[in-house]
Amino acid sequence: MAKARAIVKRRKAVQNIKKITRTMQLISTAKYQKCFKRATAGKPYVKKITEVVRQLSSQVAEIKHPLLEANTATGKTAMLVLTSNRGLCGGFNAGILRTVLEHLRAIPADVQVDLDVAGKKGINYFKYLRRPVRKTYTHFDDRVRFEQIEPLANEFIERYTRKEIDAVHVAYMRFESAARQRPTVMPLLPLKQDIASLAAPGTTQPNVGSPQRTHEVQYDFSPPPAELLADLLPATVRILLFQCFKENTLSEQVARMVAMKAATDAAADTIKILTRTYNRARQSQITMELLDIMGGAEALK
């Protein structure tokens, strides 16, 4: 009977785990819907600001701006790594950190990389590797706001403008669809010389062979285009970084939702196996008890 009781206790523990994972799956599903709306709501703004910048650049003979000029003399770059504060999200953090390490290995040895890490999982990982980190951030939650990201973007812009660093990269999980998220290292600064190539993270550029509309809206600008570009280029950097944070949070919720569903299904399968094992053990115990009773009855004859 001891074996049957142990199986019952284990099955009850697995049932409790199943309730927890099922609840976490439902919570992640609800958060995914909210994060998806927030991430997709910002893409039209990025698309429109890109269109305006493209129009402005076409009216300026020669674009000169510190965010467009490449710095090559400092020998130092900056990288912002976005991870999660909580676990139980499958290979979400592992995919990002693996991509970061591959990128760091590809950088020449004489180039110094200043790491900024957002998320406790990434902080603990680089602490385990004993790799120095310049700054850490743990206050970004599921509802990251632009007011939280703006000071961080301004710091990168100021450091790049003062020529303290040669480039800024952002490592995050790029959201392509609910079934596919891809770890990406996106160059944030310098901005690409081809202004038309600017796009929101997570958006897919149209195919070269696909028909495209040639008509574009013509704008009248005031003040002059050069002055507007001086304001719009830093704004573009800020909104691109903000979009990276939103898509990273969205991908985290998708990964946690999938991981918790897999854990719930595995718990259900384990409960079925334990139930069959319990039935066999119980039947075996009943058979042994009947044999004992029959043996005792024969001994009394």
Secondary structure by P-SEA (a helix, b strand, c coil): caaaaaaaaaaaaaaaaaaaaaaaaaaaaaaaaaaaaaaaaaaaaaaaaaaaaaaaaaaccccccccccccccccbbbbbbbbbccccccaaaaaaaaaaaaaaaaccccbbbbbbbccaaaaaaaaaacccccccccccccccccccaaaaaaaaaaaaaaccccbbbbbccccccccbbbbbbcccccccccccccccccccccccccccccbbbbbbbcccaaaaaaaaaaaaaaaaaaaaaaaaaaaaaaaaaaaaaaaaaaaaaaaaaaaaaaaaaaaaaaaaaaaaaaaaaaaac
